[in-house]
Amino acid sequence: MTDQSPNNTKGALLALLAYAIFSTHDVVVKYLGESYSPFQIVFFSTLIGFPLAVFMLMRDASDGNLRPKHPWWVALRTVSTVVTGVTVFYAFSVLPMAQTYAILFASPLLITILAIPILGETVRFRRWAAVIVGLCGVMVVLRPGSTPLDLGHLAAIVGALFHALSSIVVRKIGQDERSVVILLYPMMANFVVMACAMPFFYEPMPAIDLGGLGVIAVFAFVATGIMIVAYKVGEAVIVAPMHYSQIIWAAIFGYFIFGESLDRWTVVGTLIIMASGLYIVLREGRSTASENTPVLRTRTRHDTGTSLRLGPLLRRSQKSPSAG
């Protein structure tokens, strides 16, 4: 077996392509969110995406069953993912895209904090300073007291928090649990919970909107596949920060499709959040700075449970190539 040196340029370009597709996915979510409840969008996105997920999970040849080795942690991740899906989809439907992304970009800051009690991570002064600066950036975006804050802002904040919690749980149990367990339980929970909500929120959907749900599922599937390749050919410290490119697509799509404009404080706050997040990623990339590298190893964006999660798939793909 020969080791291949990382191709960071290729990895970064692939990641940029994947996040462009993810951002287009979010455009469709926002478009549908103007007419339908997030419960309905999550339900049908999960339903349509499930066959694609099963197709990929059928390749899992590891021995075992679907019984979790850490049932309470799996339950916590499952609940966190369901909450993330509903809140993030709702935030995209009612807030400007750039503002939604700006708040969701706070997830690495929250992951750093949650890694202390859950992973036993030691966070020293420099990363604490980056976290505090980043949270100040969130306050700049929200500007409580000077601009009205509504349920959409709360949903985005809750989505960022529960995504961070879900990511940390995966980091804690990912080496013990089968990928199929980590991936399937949130999807099944989404299906059951959203199905129970359907009698209260269902609105008939014309064919074009059902097609939009199909686009959501396919785009998430394709973008996840591209991200797996990106992380396999490039270093995580180079590939991971590419998710901030979504703010560029948010500005473009928001302006040309939804008539949104970026206000000065959203731009300033977003830049502060991005700078602090980038610093944390680069800091964790140094071998002596972090024992667990929780942010660097969170190889996915907001995890809504409507499609496959990148991290477990990537770990599985890295284990299998030389088996024969």
Backbone torsions as a table, in degrees:
resi	resn	phi	psi	omega
1	MET	NA	131.8	-179.8
2	THR	-110.2	140.3	178.5
3	ASP	-84.6	137.2	178.2
4	GLN	-101.8	131.4	177.1
5	SER	-71.2	145.6	-177.2
6	PRO	-66.0	143.1	175.0
7	ASN	-108.6	88.4	-172.4
8	ASN	-67.8	-33.1	178.3
9	THR	-64.0	-46.8	178.7
10	LYS	-63.8	-42.5	178.7
11	GLY	-61.2	-43.2	179.8
12	ALA	-65.8	-42.0	-179.5
13	LEU	-66.0	-39.8	177.4
14	LEU	-64.4	-40.7	178.6
15	ALA	-64.0	-41.8	177.6
16	LEU	-60.3	-41.1	177.3
17	LEU	-63.5	-44.8	-179.2
18	ALA	-61.7	-43.4	-178.4
19	TYR	-72.6	-25.3	171.5
20	ALA	-65.5	-40.3	177.6
21	ILE	-67.8	-43.0	177.0
22	PHE	-59.2	-40.6	-179.6
23	SER	-65.9	-37.5	175.4
24	THR	-65.1	-38.6	172.7
25	HIS	-53.9	-44.5	-178.2
26	ASP	-70.0	-28.7	174.4
27	VAL	-61.6	-43.3	179.6
28	VAL	-66.4	-39.6	176.6
29	VAL	-58.7	-45.5	-179.4
30	LYS	-65.0	-42.6	178.8
31	TYR	-59.5	-47.9	179.9
32	LEU	-68.9	-32.1	-178.5
33	GLY	-66.3	-16.1	176.9
34	GLU	-73.3	-17.7	-176.2
35	SER	-121.5	-20.3	-172.6
36	TYR	-130.5	154.1	177.8
37	SER	-66.6	147.4	175.1
38	PRO	-60.7	-27.3	177.1
39	PHE	-62.7	-41.2	-179.9
40	GLN	-70.1	-40.9	-179.6
41	ILE	-65.3	-44.4	178.8
42	VAL	-63.4	-42.3	-178.7
43	PHE	-59.5	-52.6	-176.3
44	PHE	-72.9	-31.6	175.9
45	SER	-63.1	-42.1	177.5
46	THR	-66.5	-43.3	-178.3
47	LEU	-61.7	-44.8	-178.7
48	ILE	-73.9	-35.9	-178.3
49	GLY	-77.9	-16.5	-175.3
50	PHE	-60.5	-45.1	177.9
51	PRO	-59.0	-37.5	177.3
52	LEU	-64.8	-39.7	179.1
53	ALA	-64.9	-44.8	-180.0
54	VAL	-61.8	-38.9	179.5
55	PHE	-58.8	-42.8	-179.8
56	MET	-74.4	-37.5	-177.1
57	LEU	-73.4	-20.5	176.2
58	MET	-62.7	-19.9	180.0
59	ARG	-82.4	-2.8	179.2
60	ASP	-76.4	105.1	-176.2
61	ALA	-95.7	6.6	-178.8
62	SER	-69.7	145.3	-179.1
63	ASP	-73.4	150.2	176.4
64	GLY	137.5	-177.3	178.8
65	ASN	-124.3	-169.5	-177.1
66	LEU	-95.0	11.9	178.4
67	ARG	-84.1	122.1	-177.8
68	PRO	-65.4	142.9	173.1
69	LYS	-78.6	-24.3	178.4
70	HIS	-126.4	76.0	-171.0
71	PRO	-59.7	-37.0	-177.2
72	TRP	-72.8	-37.1	176.5
73	TRP	-68.1	-40.5	177.4
74	VAL	-63.8	-39.3	178.0
75	ALA	-63.8	-41.5	179.1
76	LEU	-64.1	-43.3	177.3
77	ARG	-62.8	-40.2	-178.8
78	THR	-63.1	-47.8	178.4
79	VAL	-61.5	-43.7	-179.1
80	SER	-60.7	-40.5	-178.4
81	THR	-68.5	-40.8	178.6
82	VAL	-62.5	-44.7	178.8
83	VAL	-62.4	-42.7	179.1
84	THR	-59.2	-45.3	-178.4
85	GLY	-58.2	-50.2	-177.2
86	VAL	-66.1	-46.0	-175.0
87	THR	-69.9	-40.9	-179.4
88	VAL	-68.0	-44.2	178.5
89	PHE	-62.4	-38.4	178.2
90	TYR	-67.5	-42.6	-179.9
91	ALA	-59.9	-43.2	178.8
92	PHE	-62.9	-32.2	-175.8
93	SER	-74.9	-24.6	-173.7
94	VAL	-117.5	-17.2	-179.2
95	LEU	-106.4	156.7	170.0
96	PRO	-57.2	144.5	-175.9
97	MET	-58.5	-44.3	-177.3
98	ALA	-63.4	-38.4	-179.8
99	GLN	-68.5	-38.3	177.4
100	THR	-62.5	-47.6	178.3
101	TYR	-60.5	-42.4	-177.9
102	ALA	-57.2	-43.4	-179.6
103	ILE	-70.8	-40.8	179.7
104	LEU	-66.2	-25.7	177.8
105	PHE	-65.6	-10.6	177.1
106	ALA	-75.0	-8.5	-177.7
107	SER	-54.8	-44.3	178.3
108	PRO	-59.2	-33.2	177.9
109	LEU	-66.3	-42.7	-179.9
110	LEU	-70.2	-34.7	176.1
111	ILE	-61.7	-42.3	179.2
112	THR	-59.8	-41.3	-180.0
113	ILE	-69.5	-47.0	-177.1
114	LEU	-67.7	-24.2	179.5
115	ALA	-65.5	-20.4	-178.7
116	ILE	-67.7	-56.8	-179.3
117	PRO	-76.5	-29.6	-172.5
118	ILE	-89.8	-40.3	-178.2
119	LEU	-103.7	-8.0	-176.3
120	GLY	73.1	24.1	-178.8
121	GLU	-68.3	140.2	173.5
122	THR	-97.7	116.3	-179.8
123	VAL	-107.8	116.0	-177.4
124	ARG	-93.2	-176.6	-167.3
125	PHE	-54.1	-46.4	-172.7
126	ARG	-64.1	-42.7	178.5
127	ARG	-71.7	-35.2	174.2
128	TRP	-61.0	-41.2	178.4
129	ALA	-62.1	-41.3	178.7
130	ALA	-64.3	-39.6	178.3
131	VAL	-62.9	-47.0	-178.8
132	ILE	-62.9	-43.5	177.7
133	VAL	-61.5	-44.0	179.7
134	GLY	-62.1	-41.8	178.1
135	LEU	-66.1	-32.3	173.2
136	CYS	-64.0	-36.1	175.6
137	GLY	-61.8	-38.4	176.4
138	VAL	-62.3	-41.5	179.0
139	MET	-65.1	-33.8	177.0
140	VAL	-64.3	-41.5	178.5
141	VAL	-64.3	-44.4	-175.5
142	LEU	-78.2	-37.8	-178.8
143	ARG	47.4	58.3	-179.4
144	PRO	-59.3	135.3	-179.6
145	GLY	98.5	-29.6	-179.9
146	SER	-104.0	-21.8	176.0
147	THR	-132.0	147.0	180.0
148	PRO	-69.1	129.7	175.9
149	LEU	-102.1	132.8	-177.1
150	ASP	-122.6	-169.8	-176.3
151	LEU	-62.7	-29.1	178.9
152	GLY	-64.3	-41.5	177.8
153	HIS	-64.5	-42.6	177.8
154	LEU	-62.2	-41.2	179.8
155	ALA	-61.9	-42.5	179.7
156	ALA	-63.9	-41.5	179.1
157	ILE	-64.3	-46.0	178.6
158	VAL	-62.3	-40.1	178.3
159	GLY	-61.7	-43.8	178.5
160	ALA	-63.1	-41.0	-178.9
161	LEU	-65.9	-48.3	-176.6
162	PHE	-73.6	-28.1	171.8
163	HIS	-64.4	-42.2	178.0
164	ALA	-61.9	-42.5	179.7
165	LEU	-64.0	-44.1	178.0
166	SER	-60.3	-42.3	-178.8
167	SER	-65.2	-40.9	179.9
168	ILE	-66.7	-38.4	178.4
169	VAL	-62.8	-43.4	177.1
170	VAL	-60.9	-39.6	178.7
171	ARG	-62.9	-33.9	-177.2
172	LYS	-76.1	-40.6	-172.3
173	ILE	-109.9	-1.7	-171.7
174	GLY	-60.7	-28.9	-179.3
175	GLN	-77.9	-20.9	-177.0
176	ASP	-97.9	-37.1	-175.3
177	GLU	-86.1	146.4	173.0
178	ARG	-66.8	146.6	178.9
179	SER	-57.8	-37.8	-177.4
180	VAL	-63.3	-33.2	178.2
181	VAL	-69.3	-46.9	-178.2
182	ILE	-63.2	-34.2	-174.2
183	LEU	-86.8	-39.6	-171.1
184	LEU	-79.5	-37.2	-175.5
185	TYR	-58.4	-47.0	176.9
186	PRO	-62.4	-37.3	179.2
187	MET	-65.6	-42.6	178.6
188	MET	-65.7	-40.8	178.6
189	ALA	-63.9	-42.0	176.3
190	ASN	-56.9	-46.6	-178.2
191	PHE	-60.4	-47.0	-176.4
192	VAL	-68.8	-48.8	-176.8
193	VAL	-64.6	-45.7	-178.7
194	MET	-69.6	-31.7	175.8
195	ALA	-63.8	-38.4	177.0
196	CYS	-65.9	-28.7	180.0
197	ALA	-83.8	-16.7	-174.5
198	MET	-56.0	-42.2	-179.7
199	PRO	-58.3	-23.7	-176.7
200	PHE	-94.7	-23.0	-171.4
201	PHE	-123.4	-6.6	-172.0
202	TYR	-66.7	135.0	171.9
203	GLU	-127.0	134.8	178.9
204	PRO	-57.1	141.2	-175.8
205	MET	-117.8	126.2	174.2
206	PRO	-68.8	169.5	-175.0
207	ALA	-59.7	-36.8	-177.3
208	ILE	-65.3	-35.7	179.0
209	ASP	-75.7	-35.3	173.1
210	LEU	-62.4	-37.4	175.0
211	GLY	-62.7	-36.9	176.6
212	GLY	-61.2	-38.7	176.4
213	LEU	-63.9	-38.0	175.5
214	GLY	-63.4	-38.6	177.6
215	VAL	-62.3	-41.9	178.2
216	ILE	-57.0	-48.1	-178.0
217	ALA	-64.6	-46.2	-177.0
218	VAL	-67.3	-43.4	-179.2
219	PHE	-62.6	-41.6	178.4
220	ALA	-63.2	-40.7	179.5
221	PHE	-63.4	-48.4	-178.0
222	VAL	-66.0	-46.0	-178.0
223	ALA	-63.6	-38.3	177.8
224	THR	-63.6	-42.4	177.4
225	GLY	-60.8	-41.5	178.6
226	ILE	-65.7	-38.6	179.5
227	MET	-65.0	-36.4	177.0
228	ILE	-59.1	-45.2	178.8
229	VAL	-64.7	-41.1	-179.0
230	ALA	-59.1	-44.4	-179.2
231	TYR	-73.5	-24.4	178.5
232	LYS	-76.5	-30.5	-177.1
233	VAL	-98.7	-20.3	-177.1
234	GLY	-122.2	163.5	178.0
235	GLU	-76.3	143.0	-177.8
236	ALA	-59.2	-36.0	-177.7
237	VAL	-66.1	-20.5	176.8
238	ILE	-93.8	-41.1	-175.0
239	VAL	-73.9	-42.6	-173.5
240	ALA	-55.9	-45.0	-177.8
241	PRO	-65.5	-11.1	-178.4
242	MET	-64.5	-17.0	-178.6
243	HIS	-67.1	-18.1	176.0
244	TYR	-69.3	-14.6	177.7
245	SER	-63.8	-16.5	179.7
246	GLN	-61.5	-27.2	-179.7
247	ILE	-66.5	-30.7	177.7
248	ILE	-67.2	-45.8	178.4
249	TRP	-65.2	-34.9	178.6
250	ALA	-61.9	-41.7	179.1
251	ALA	-65.1	-42.6	-178.6
252	ILE	-68.2	-53.3	-178.9
253	PHE	-64.1	-41.8	-178.9
254	GLY	-60.2	-40.0	-177.6
255	TYR	-73.2	-49.0	-171.7
256	PHE	-83.2	-26.7	-176.9
257	ILE	-102.2	-42.0	-174.1
258	PHE	-110.6	1.9	177.9
259	GLY	67.7	28.0	-179.5
260	GLU	-90.0	151.7	176.4
261	SER	-128.9	148.4	179.4
262	LEU	-84.8	124.7	174.3
263	ASP	-88.7	161.1	-172.7
264	ARG	-58.8	-41.9	-174.7
265	TRP	-72.9	-31.2	174.6
266	THR	-64.7	-41.1	178.6
267	VAL	-64.1	-47.2	-178.6
268	VAL	-62.2	-48.1	-179.4
269	GLY	-62.6	-40.4	178.9
270	THR	-62.8	-42.3	178.9
271	LEU	-63.1	-38.2	177.7
272	ILE	-64.8	-45.7	179.8
273	ILE	-62.4	-44.6	-179.7
274	MET	-63.4	-41.7	-179.3
275	ALA	-62.9	-42.8	-179.6
276	SER	-68.7	-39.9	177.7
277	GLY	-63.9	-41.9	177.9
278	LEU	-63.5	-39.5	179.3
279	TYR	-62.9	-42.3	179.9
280	ILE	-63.2	-43.3	178.7
281	VAL	-61.7	-47.6	-179.3
282	LEU	-66.4	-36.0	178.5
283	ARG	-65.2	-43.9	178.6
284	GLU	-66.4	-25.1	178.9
285	GLY	-68.2	-15.8	175.6
286	ARG	-83.0	132.8	-170.1
287	SER	-60.5	-27.8	-175.2
288	THR	-97.9	-2.2	-171.8
289	ALA	-86.9	-29.9	-174.4
290	SER	-146.9	131.9	179.2
291	GLU	-76.8	-35.6	-173.3
292	ASN	-105.3	-15.2	-175.2
293	THR	40.0	57.7	-173.5
294	PRO	-65.8	-36.8	-179.6
295	VAL	-75.5	-43.8	-178.1
296	LEU	-62.2	-31.1	-178.0
297	ARG	-93.6	1.2	173.2
298	THR	-86.1	88.0	-169.2
299	ARG	-94.3	48.4	178.1
300	THR	-154.4	163.1	172.4
301	ARG	-91.4	-160.9	-177.0
302	HIS	-54.7	127.3	-174.2
303	ASP	-95.8	106.2	-175.6
304	THR	-97.1	-5.3	179.9
305	GLY	73.3	8.9	178.4
306	THR	-93.5	-8.4	-179.8
307	SER	-149.5	179.4	-177.7
308	LEU	-71.6	146.5	179.1
309	ARG	-92.9	138.6	-171.3
310	LEU	-66.3	-46.7	-171.4
311	GLY	-54.3	-55.8	179.9
312	PRO	-60.3	-38.1	178.3
313	LEU	-64.7	-39.4	-179.3
314	LEU	-66.9	-43.0	178.7
315	ARG	-61.0	-40.6	-179.1
316	ARG	-67.4	-40.5	-178.5
317	SER	-68.5	-26.7	179.6
318	GLN	-78.4	-18.7	-178.8
319	LYS	-87.5	-24.9	-166.8
320	SER	-90.0	-26.1	-166.7
321	PRO	-57.0	-39.2	-171.7
322	SER	-99.0	19.5	-175.4
323	ALA	-68.6	-25.0	-173.9
324	GLY	-98.7	NA	NA
